[in-house]
Amino acid sequence: MAANESSLTFSLKGEVMKRLPFLAALAAAFAACTFLGAGSDDFEPAGMRTIRAGLGKAGQAAQAAPESGFIFTEAPFASCHASTIVQLRNGDLLAAWFGGTAEGRPDVAVWSSRRSGGQWSEPAELAREPEIAIYNPVLFYTKARQLWLYYKFGSSPTTWTAARRRSDDDGRNWSPTEHLPAGLYGPIRSKPLVLADGTIVSGSSVESYGSWACWIERSTDNGETWVKAGPITVPREVGDSSLMRPSAADGIIQPSVVPLGGKRLRLYARSTARIARICIADSRDAGVTWTQARPMDLPNPNSGIDALALRDGRIVLVYNHTPKGRTPLNVAVSRDGEHFQMFCTLEDQPGEYSYPAVIQGNDGGLHITYTWNRRRIRYARIALADIPK
């Protein structure tokens, strides 16, 4: 600030008085974009490169930076990825992820942490399969207020099987593990949409050799039985065919489903590098049937995304706004689910910041978790007032 201050004080009587309104606005923007100090949540200073301060077109300060910190700094695993988050009935948060030596190694298990009173608990093992890796845990409540954990296990995503556990006391105790029948996966990475009548609309996908496709798994009895809709794909002429190698997969996976009003639903899906954009598909009958997918105008570098419908109808996306790599990690909002305004950059340094999960809390704000360089899971909180209208 020294250089700026000297340039602003060369005329004490004239220039400083003229610039007082500007200085006040600048100070307010700086204060709004400063993190909380380090404390029980291990919040870190603004050097972690979250949302930038600035002045908008009308001279108003940019949106405030989210509170942000690591869920853990020490853990009994070297690598972690693919987090999920849910708000418990008492207001606590529960996050889970997979962790072990490295993705795909047989020691990889599901780990979890509970946030209560502003503090995250030490990571605790939540699920493990004998001598085989676990992937992509998903936490969510049914309308009956049962808390479910779904996850996948196997040697790779092309061969995995799904499993689940249930808790009736908000994650204190869990049922024995249940392995699902072949071909049924439940929510593949992002939380499912639970409709007002209790119907679960779960975004799923299959990663076969050379081909990816999305599916919807729909249950009207709290997950006892399921009906599948799909496949949901993108026409092969979409995208750059020069990037399609014979051994590479093509298509879309990991859909996140949101309501658009009435019986209209929309899914947002991750795509391959050939398509390189987030893809969307629509349903007009509460998820029973779906259109084929089409790319929208937001980039996707073959990396996981998450979407959320706020209670006021706006749609929030958390994604990597880049055609390649997994940085930066961004948050955008839309009124119509089609045209998005990016308003927050959670990370923009070199590295991998990926696989976000987002929910709306009881207070209306956003709770976000994501992978931080495969070594930690990071948590961010954005107030409802800081999401552009």
SETIMI-125178 format. One record per residue (C-alpha): residue number from 1; residue in three letters; chain; z, y, x. Coordinates in steps of 0.02 Angstrom, whole numbers, plus 32768, in hexadecimal, padded with zeros to 4 digits. Example, Ala and Ser with C-alpha at 12.3 -4.5 7.8 and 13.67 -1.06 7.14 Angstrom:
BEGIN
ATOM  mipa  kollum  tiza     z     y     x
ATOM     1     Ala     A  8186  7F1F  8267
ATOM     2     Ser     A  8165  7FCB  82AC
//
This chain:
BEGIN
ATOM  mipa  kollum  tiza     z     y     x
ATOM     1     Met     A  8000  8000  8000
ATOM     2     Ala     A  8015  8076  8096
ATOM     3     Ala     A  7F5E  80A6  80A1
ATOM     4     Asn     A  7F50  80C3  7FE6
ATOM     5     Glu     A  7FF0  812A  7FE3
ATOM     6     Ser     A  7FB6  819C  806F
ATOM     7     Ser     A  7F0F  81B9  8019
ATOM     8     Leu     A  7F67  81E6  7F76
ATOM     9     Thr     A  7FE0  8264  7FC2
ATOM    10     Phe     A  7F6F  82D6  8027
ATOM    11     Ser     A  7F8B  8362  7FA9
ATOM    12     Leu     A  803D  8368  7F65
ATOM    13     Lys     A  8022  83EF  7EE5
ATOM    14     Gly     A  7F74  83C6  7EA9
ATOM    15     Glu     A  7F3C  8313  7EBC
ATOM    16     Val     A  7FE3  82BC  7EA0
ATOM    17     Met     A  7FFF  8314  7DFA
ATOM    18     Lys     A  7F4F  82E6  7DC3
ATOM    19     Arg     A  7F6A  822F  7DF1
ATOM    20     Leu     A  8015  8213  7DA4
ATOM    21     Pro     A  7FCD  81BD  7D08
ATOM    22     Phe     A  7F64  814C  7D78
ATOM    23     Leu     A  7FF8  8122  7DE7
ATOM    24     Ala     A  8062  80F7  7D50
ATOM    25     Ala     A  7FDC  8083  7D0D
ATOM    26     Leu     A  7FC7  8034  7DB9
ATOM    27     Ala     A  8082  8016  7DC8
ATOM    28     Ala     A  8088  7FC8  7D1B
ATOM    29     Ala     A  7FF7  7F55  7D44
ATOM    30     Phe     A  804B  7F21  7DE8
ATOM    31     Ala     A  80EF  7EFD  7D8F
ATOM    32     Ala     A  8098  7E98  7D08
ATOM    33     Cys     A  8040  7E2C  7D89
ATOM    34     Thr     A  80D7  7E01  7DF4
ATOM    35     Phe     A  8120  7D53  7DE6
ATOM    36     Leu     A  81D3  7D32  7DBB
ATOM    37     Gly     A  823D  7D20  7E56
ATOM    38     Ala     A  8264  7C76  7EA0
ATOM    39     Gly     A  82EC  7C1D  7E40
ATOM    40     Ser     A  8313  7B80  7DE0
ATOM    41     Asp     A  825C  7B67  7DB0
ATOM    42     Asp     A  821F  7B81  7E64
ATOM    43     Phe     A  81AF  7C0F  7E29
ATOM    44     Glu     A  8149  7C52  7EB9
ATOM    45     Pro     A  8110  7D02  7EE8
ATOM    46     Ala     A  8068  7D4B  7EBF
ATOM    47     Gly     A  8022  7D0C  7F65
ATOM    48     Met     A  7FF7  7C6B  7F08
ATOM    49     Arg     A  7F61  7CCA  7EC5
ATOM    50     Thr     A  7F74  7CC6  7E0A
ATOM    51     Ile     A  7F24  7D42  7D92
ATOM    52     Arg     A  7EEE  7DE6  7DE1
ATOM    53     Ala     A  7F31  7E8F  7DAD
ATOM    54     Gly     A  7EB6  7F16  7D7D
ATOM    55     Leu     A  7E7E  7F94  7CFD
ATOM    56     Gly     A  7E11  7F64  7C6A
ATOM    57     Lys     A  7D7E  7FC4  7C23
ATOM    58     Ala     A  7DF2  8035  7BBF
ATOM    59     Gly     A  7E66  8050  7C53
ATOM    60     Gln     A  7EE7  7FD3  7C14
ATOM    61     Ala     A  7F42  7F5C  7C88
ATOM    62     Ala     A  7F00  7EAB  7C99
ATOM    63     Gln     A  7F5E  7E19  7C4E
ATOM    64     Ala     A  8004  7DEF  7C9E
ATOM    65     Ala     A  800F  7D61  7D1A
ATOM    66     Pro     A  8057  7CBD  7CDB
ATOM    67     Glu     A  80FC  7C7D  7D18
ATOM    68     Ser     A  80D2  7BF0  7D8D
ATOM    69     Gly     A  812D  7B70  7DF7
ATOM    70     Phe     A  812C  7ABD  7E33
ATOM    71     Ile     A  817A  7A37  7DC7
ATOM    72     Phe     A  81B7  79E4  7E67
ATOM    73     Thr     A  81AD  7A06  7F21
ATOM    74     Glu     A  81EB  795C  7F5D
ATOM    75     Ala     A  81BE  78B4  7F0F
ATOM    76     Pro     A  81BA  77FA  7F38
ATOM    77     Phe     A  80FB  77FC  7F39
ATOM    78     Ala     A  807C  784F  7FAB
ATOM    79     Ser     A  7FF3  7875  7F2C
ATOM    80     Cys     A  7FF2  78A6  7E74
ATOM    81     His     A  7F73  78D4  7DF0
ATOM    82     Ala     A  7F47  78E1  7D36
ATOM    83     Ser     A  7FDF  792F  7CE3
ATOM    84     Thr     A  800A  793A  7C2B
ATOM    85     Ile     A  808B  79A5  7BD1
ATOM    86     Val     A  80E2  79A5  7B28
ATOM    87     Gln     A  816B  7A10  7ADB
ATOM    88     Leu     A  81FC  79A8  7A9B
ATOM    89     Arg     A  8251  79C7  79F5
ATOM    90     Asn     A  82E5  7A20  7A47
ATOM    91     Gly     A  8271  7A97  7AA4
ATOM    92     Asp     A  8276  7A40  7B4D
ATOM    93     Leu     A  81D2  7A17  7BA3
ATOM    94     Leu     A  81A0  796A  7BE1
ATOM    95     Ala     A  8116  7957  7C62
ATOM    96     Ala     A  80CC  78B9  7CAA
ATOM    97     Trp     A  8047  788C  7D2C
ATOM    98     Phe     A  8011  77FC  7D99
ATOM    99     Gly     A  8050  77F2  7E4B
ATOM   100     Gly     A  804C  777C  7EDF
ATOM   101     Thr     A  7FFC  7768  7F8A
ATOM   102     Ala     A  7F53  77A1  7F47
ATOM   103     Glu     A  7EED  7793  7EA8
ATOM   104     Gly     A  7EBB  76E0  7E87
ATOM   105     Arg     A  7F3F  7692  7EF9
ATOM   106     Pro     A  7FA9  7607  7EAD
ATOM   107     Asp     A  804B  7669  7EC4
ATOM   108     Val     A  8015  76F5  7E4E
ATOM   109     Ala     A  8089  7708  7DB8
ATOM   110     Val     A  80AC  7787  7D2E
ATOM   111     Trp     A  8134  7804  7D5B
ATOM   112     Ser     A  8186  7886  7CEC
ATOM   113     Ser     A  81F6  791E  7CF0
ATOM   114     Arg     A  8255  797A  7C67
ATOM   115     Arg     A  826B  7A36  7C65
ATOM   116     Ser     A  830F  7A6C  7C16
ATOM   117     Gly     A  8369  7B10  7C2C
ATOM   118     Gly     A  82DF  7B51  7C9E
ATOM   119     Gln     A  82EB  7AC0  7D19
ATOM   120     Trp     A  827E  7A28  7D36
ATOM   121     Ser     A  82D5  7982  7D54
ATOM   122     Glu     A  82AF  7914  7DE9
ATOM   123     Pro     A  8214  78A7  7DD0
ATOM   124     Ala     A  823F  7803  7D79
ATOM   125     Glu     A  81D1  776A  7D67
ATOM   126     Leu     A  8193  7754  7CB4
ATOM   127     Ala     A  8115  76C6  7CBE
ATOM   128     Arg     A  80D6  764B  7D41
ATOM   129     Glu     A  8061  75B7  7D3D
ATOM   130     Pro     A  8074  7526  7DB7
ATOM   131     Glu     A  8005  753A  7E51
ATOM   132     Ile     A  7F82  75A8  7DFC
ATOM   133     Ala     A  7F66  7663  7DEF
ATOM   134     Ile     A  7F8E  76D1  7D58
ATOM   135     Tyr     A  7F27  7767  7D20
ATOM   136     Asn     A  7F28  77FC  7CA8
ATOM   137     Pro     A  7FCB  77FA  7C45
ATOM   138     Val     A  7FCA  7857  7B9F
ATOM   139     Leu     A  8064  788E  7B3D
ATOM   140     Phe     A  805F  78C2  7A86
ATOM   141     Tyr     A  80BE  78BA  79E2
ATOM   142     Thr     A  807E  786C  7942
ATOM   143     Lys     A  80A2  78C0  789B
ATOM   144     Ala     A  812D  783F  7887
ATOM   145     Arg     A  817B  7891  7921
ATOM   146     Gln     A  8168  77F9  798F
ATOM   147     Leu     A  8147  7827  7A44
ATOM   148     Trp     A  80BD  77BF  7A93
ATOM   149     Leu     A  8089  77A3  7B47
ATOM   150     Tyr     A  7FD9  775E  7B5F
ATOM   151     Tyr     A  7F92  7733  7C09
ATOM   152     Lys     A  7F0D  76C9  7C5D
ATOM   153     Phe     A  7F20  7646  7CE6
ATOM   154     Gly     A  7EA3  75E4  7D4F
ATOM   155     Ser     A  7E45  75E3  7DF3
ATOM   156     Ser     A  7DD6  7676  7DBD
ATOM   157     Pro     A  7DA3  76DC  7D23
ATOM   158     Thr     A  7D0F  7666  7D08
ATOM   159     Thr     A  7D84  75D1  7CF3
ATOM   160     Trp     A  7E26  7616  7CAF
ATOM   161     Thr     A  7E8C  75E2  7C17
ATOM   162     Ala     A  7EFA  7651  7BAB
ATOM   163     Ala     A  7FB5  7643  7B8F
ATOM   164     Arg     A  8039  76A3  7B30
ATOM   165     Arg     A  80F3  76BA  7B15
ATOM   166     Arg     A  8152  770F  7A87
ATOM   167     Ser     A  81F2  7773  7A82
ATOM   168     Asp     A  8257  7798  79E4
ATOM   169     Asp     A  82D6  7807  7A3D
ATOM   170     Asp     A  8267  7889  7A92
ATOM   171     Gly     A  824C  782A  7B33
ATOM   172     Arg     A  82FC  77F0  7B59
ATOM   173     Asn     A  82D0  773A  7B39
ATOM   174     Trp     A  8228  76E3  7B2C
ATOM   175     Ser     A  81E4  7648  7AD9
ATOM   176     Pro     A  819F  75B7  7B3F
ATOM   177     Thr     A  80EF  75D1  7B7F
ATOM   178     Glu     A  8063  759D  7B0B
ATOM   179     His     A  7FB6  7575  7B51
ATOM   180     Leu     A  7F28  75A9  7ADD
ATOM   181     Pro     A  7E93  7539  7AB1
ATOM   182     Ala     A  7DF9  7548  7B1F
ATOM   183     Gly     A  7D8D  75DC  7AED
ATOM   184     Leu     A  7E1C  7641  7AA2
ATOM   185     Tyr     A  7E62  76CA  7B12
ATOM   186     Gly     A  7EB9  774D  7AA7
ATOM   187     Pro     A  7EB7  77FE  7AEF
ATOM   188     Ile     A  7E58  77E8  7B91
ATOM   189     Arg     A  7E9E  7881  7BEC
ATOM   190     Ser     A  7EC3  7913  7B78
ATOM   191     Lys     A  7F3E  7916  7AE8
ATOM   192     Pro     A  7EF6  78DE  7A40
ATOM   193     Leu     A  7EE9  794D  79A7
ATOM   194     Val     A  7F65  791E  791E
ATOM   195     Leu     A  7F28  7960  7876
ATOM   196     Ala     A  7F98  79A2  77EB
ATOM   197     Asp     A  7F8D  78FD  778E
ATOM   198     Gly     A  7FC4  789D  7829
ATOM   199     Thr     A  7F17  785E  785C
ATOM   200     Ile     A  7F09  784D  791A
ATOM   201     Val     A  7E60  7883  795F
ATOM   202     Ser     A  7E5E  7847  7A11
ATOM   203     Gly     A  7DDA  7879  7A90
ATOM   204     Ser     A  7DA7  77E1  7AF5
ATOM   205     Ser     A  7D1B  77B0  7B6C
ATOM   206     Val     A  7CD2  7720  7BCF
ATOM   207     Glu     A  7C9C  772B  7C85
ATOM   208     Ser     A  7C21  769E  7CA0
ATOM   209     Tyr     A  7BB2  7687  7D37
ATOM   210     Gly     A  7B2F  7711  7D33
ATOM   211     Ser     A  7B5F  774B  7C84
ATOM   212     Trp     A  7BEB  77B0  7C33
ATOM   213     Ala     A  7C06  77CD  7B79
ATOM   214     Cys     A  7C8B  781A  7B09
ATOM   215     Trp     A  7CD6  77C4  7A72
ATOM   216     Ile     A  7D52  77F6  79EC
ATOM   217     Glu     A  7DDD  777E  79BE
ATOM   218     Arg     A  7E28  77A9  7915
ATOM   219     Ser     A  7EC7  7765  78C6
ATOM   220     Thr     A  7F10  7788  781A
ATOM   221     Asp     A  7FAB  771C  7830
ATOM   222     Asn     A  8004  7767  78C7
ATOM   223     Gly     A  7FA1  76FF  7943
ATOM   224     Glu     A  7FB5  7654  78F4
ATOM   225     Thr     A  7EF8  7642  78DA
ATOM   226     Trp     A  7E64  76A4  791B
ATOM   227     Val     A  7DAF  76C7  78EB
ATOM   228     Lys     A  7D34  76FE  7972
ATOM   229     Ala     A  7CA9  777F  795E
ATOM   230     Gly     A  7C1F  7792  79DD
ATOM   231     Pro     A  7BD8  778B  7A5A
ATOM   232     Ile     A  7BCC  7847  7A71
ATOM   233     Thr     A  7B52  7870  7AFB
ATOM   234     Val     A  7AE3  78FB  7B3F
ATOM   235     Pro     A  7A24  78EB  7B3C
ATOM   236     Arg     A  79E5  78B3  7BE6
ATOM   237     Glu     A  796E  7946  7BF3
ATOM   238     Val     A  7A05  79BB  7BFC
ATOM   239     Gly     A  7A34  79E9  7CAE
ATOM   240     Asp     A  79E5  79DC  7D59
ATOM   241     Ser     A  7992  7932  7D6C
ATOM   242     Ser     A  7980  794C  7E28
ATOM   243     Leu     A  7A3D  7935  7E37
ATOM   244     Met     A  7A39  788B  7DE2
ATOM   245     Arg     A  7A47  7800  7E63
ATOM   246     Pro     A  7A2B  774B  7E32
ATOM   247     Ser     A  7ADF  771E  7E5C
ATOM   248     Ala     A  7B2C  77B7  7E0A
ATOM   249     Ala     A  7B73  77BF  7D5A
ATOM   250     Asp     A  7B26  7830  7CD7
ATOM   251     Gly     A  7B73  7874  7C37
ATOM   252     Ile     A  7C17  78BA  7BF6
ATOM   253     Ile     A  7CCB  787E  7BF0
ATOM   254     Gln     A  7D7F  78B2  7BCA
ATOM   255     Pro     A  7D67  7915  7B28
ATOM   256     Ser     A  7DEC  798B  7AE8
ATOM   257     Val     A  7DEA  79A3  7A29
ATOM   258     Val     A  7E19  7A41  79C9
ATOM   259     Pro     A  7E10  7A77  7912
ATOM   260     Leu     A  7D9B  7B04  78DD
ATOM   261     Gly     A  7DD7  7B14  7829
ATOM   262     Gly     A  7DC7  7AA6  7790
ATOM   263     Lys     A  7D82  79FD  77C3
ATOM   264     Arg     A  7D23  7A45  7857
ATOM   265     Leu     A  7D54  7A04  7902
ATOM   266     Arg     A  7D0A  7A21  79AE
ATOM   267     Leu     A  7D1A  79C3  7A52
ATOM   268     Tyr     A  7D07  7A0A  7B00
ATOM   269     Ala     A  7CD5  798D  7B87
ATOM   270     Arg     A  7CC8  797F  7C42
ATOM   271     Ser     A  7C17  7961  7C84
ATOM   272     Thr     A  7BC6  791E  7D21
ATOM   273     Ala     A  7B82  798C  7DAC
ATOM   274     Arg     A  7AD1  7979  7D65
ATOM   275     Ile     A  7B05  79D0  7CC4
ATOM   276     Ala     A  7B87  7A40  7D19
ATOM   277     Arg     A  7BC3  7A93  7C78
ATOM   278     Ile     A  7C4B  7A73  7BF9
ATOM   279     Cys     A  7BFE  7A17  7B65
ATOM   280     Ile     A  7C2E  7A21  7AAE
ATOM   281     Ala     A  7C13  79B8  7A12
ATOM   282     Asp     A  7C46  79D7  795D
ATOM   283     Ser     A  7C88  797C  78C4
ATOM   284     Arg     A  7C87  79BB  7811
ATOM   285     Asp     A  7CEC  792C  77C6
ATOM   286     Ala     A  7D90  7930  7827
ATOM   287     Gly     A  7D4E  78C6  78B5
ATOM   288     Val     A  7CFC  7837  7857
ATOM   289     Thr     A  7C4B  7861  7894
ATOM   290     Trp     A  7C10  78CF  7923
ATOM   291     Thr     A  7B75  7929  7960
ATOM   292     Gln     A  7B2E  7903  7A0A
ATOM   293     Ala     A  7B6E  7974  7A94
ATOM   294     Arg     A  7B1E  7A0F  7ADF
ATOM   295     Pro     A  7B4B  7A7A  7B76
ATOM   296     Met     A  7B9B  7B23  7B5C
ATOM   297     Asp     A  7B99  7BB8  7BD3
ATOM   298     Leu     A  7C36  7B8C  7C36
ATOM   299     Pro     A  7C23  7B2C  7CDA
ATOM   300     Asn     A  7C70  7A83  7CFD
ATOM   301     Pro     A  7C75  7A36  7DAD
ATOM   302     Asn     A  7C91  7983  7D70
ATOM   303     Ser     A  7D4A  79A8  7D57
ATOM   304     Gly     A  7DC7  7992  7CC9
ATOM   305     Ile     A  7DE6  7A1D  7C4A
ATOM   306     Asp     A  7E5B  7A37  7BB7
ATOM   307     Ala     A  7E47  7A97  7B15
ATOM   308     Leu     A  7EC2  7AD6  7A94
ATOM   309     Ala     A  7EB7  7B2A  79EA
ATOM   310     Leu     A  7F3C  7BAF  79DA
ATOM   311     Arg     A  7F96  7BBF  7934
ATOM   312     Asp     A  7F32  7C5B  790D
ATOM   313     Gly     A  7E8D  7BFD  7923
ATOM   314     Arg     A  7E59  7C3A  79CF
ATOM   315     Ile     A  7E22  7BB6  7A4C
ATOM   316     Val     A  7E65  7BAE  7AFE
ATOM   317     Leu     A  7E0F  7B51  7B8B
ATOM   318     Val     A  7E58  7B28  7C37
ATOM   319     Tyr     A  7DCF  7AF7  7CB1
ATOM   320     Asn     A  7D83  7B12  7D5E
ATOM   321     His     A  7D0A  7BA4  7D4E
ATOM   322     Thr     A  7C93  7B68  7DD5
ATOM   323     Pro     A  7BFA  7AF5  7DE0
ATOM   324     Lys     A  7C45  7A93  7E72
ATOM   325     Gly     A  7CF1  7A71  7EBB
ATOM   326     Arg     A  7D97  7A7E  7E61
ATOM   327     Thr     A  7DC9  7B30  7E83
ATOM   328     Pro     A  7DE1  7BAD  7E32
ATOM   329     Leu     A  7E44  7B72  7D9A
ATOM   330     Asn     A  7E32  7BE6  7D04
ATOM   331     Val     A  7E6A  7C08  7C52
ATOM   332     Ala     A  7DF4  7C4D  7BCC
ATOM   333     Val     A  7E04  7C75  7B13
ATOM   334     Ser     A  7D88  7C7B  7A82
ATOM   335     Arg     A  7D89  7CB0  79CC
ATOM   336     Asp     A  7CF8  7C40  7999
ATOM   337     Gly     A  7D0A  7BAD  7A11
ATOM   338     Glu     A  7C60  7BD6  7A5D
ATOM   339     His     A  7C6E  7C79  7ABE
ATOM   340     Phe     A  7D00  7C83  7B36
ATOM   341     Gln     A  7D56  7D10  7B93
ATOM   342     Met     A  7DA7  7CDA  7C36
ATOM   343     Phe     A  7E4C  7D37  7C46
ATOM   344     Cys     A  7EB4  7CDB  7CC7
ATOM   345     Thr     A  7E98  7C8B  7D71
ATOM   346     Leu     A  7F23  7C10  7D95
ATOM   347     Glu     A  7EE4  7BE4  7E43
ATOM   348     Asp     A  7E56  7C22  7EB1
ATOM   349     Gln     A  7E7E  7BE8  7F61
ATOM   350     Pro     A  7E21  7B5A  7FB8
ATOM   351     Gly     A  7E5D  7AB0  7F80
ATOM   352     Glu     A  7E64  7A47  7EE2
ATOM   353     Tyr     A  7EB1  7A91  7E43
ATOM   354     Ser     A  7E7D  7A20  7DB6
ATOM   355     Tyr     A  7E9E  79B5  7D1D
ATOM   356     Pro     A  7EFC  7A37  7CB6
ATOM   357     Ala     A  7F62  7A11  7C1B
ATOM   358     Val     A  7F8E  7A9D  7BA1
ATOM   359     Ile     A  7FFA  7AA9  7B04
ATOM   360     Gln     A  803A  7B39  7A99
ATOM   361     Gly     A  80F7  7B44  7A9A
ATOM   362     Asn     A  816E  7B69  7A0D
ATOM   363     Asp     A  816F  7C20  7A41
ATOM   364     Gly     A  80B1  7C2A  7A39
ATOM   365     Gly     A  8095  7C2F  7AF5
ATOM   366     Leu     A  802E  7BB7  7B5E
ATOM   367     His     A  807A  7B30  7BCA
ATOM   368     Ile     A  8000  7AEF  7C4E
ATOM   369     Thr     A  800F  7A67  7CD2
ATOM   370     Tyr     A  7F8D  7A39  7D54
ATOM   371     Thr     A  7F6D  79DF  7DF8
ATOM   372     Trp     A  7F94  7A46  7E93
ATOM   373     Asn     A  7F35  79FE  7F28
ATOM   374     Arg     A  7F64  794D  7EF3
ATOM   375     Arg     A  8010  796A  7F3D
ATOM   376     Arg     A  806E  79BF  7EB0
ATOM   377     Ile     A  8065  79E5  7DF7
ATOM   378     Arg     A  806D  7A9D  7DCF
ATOM   379     Tyr     A  80AB  7AEC  7D2E
ATOM   380     Ala     A  8078  7B94  7CE5
ATOM   381     Arg     A  80B1  7BF2  7C4A
ATOM   382     Ile     A  804B  7C7C  7BF7
ATOM   383     Ala     A  8097  7CE5  7B6D
ATOM   384     Leu     A  8038  7CF0  7AC9
ATOM   385     Ala     A  8030  7DAE  7ADA
ATOM   386     Asp     A  7FD0  7D99  7B7E
ATOM   387     Ile     A  7F40  7D38  7B2D
ATOM   388     Pro     A  7EB6  7DB4  7AFF
ATOM   389     Lys     A  7E92  7DCA  7A47
//
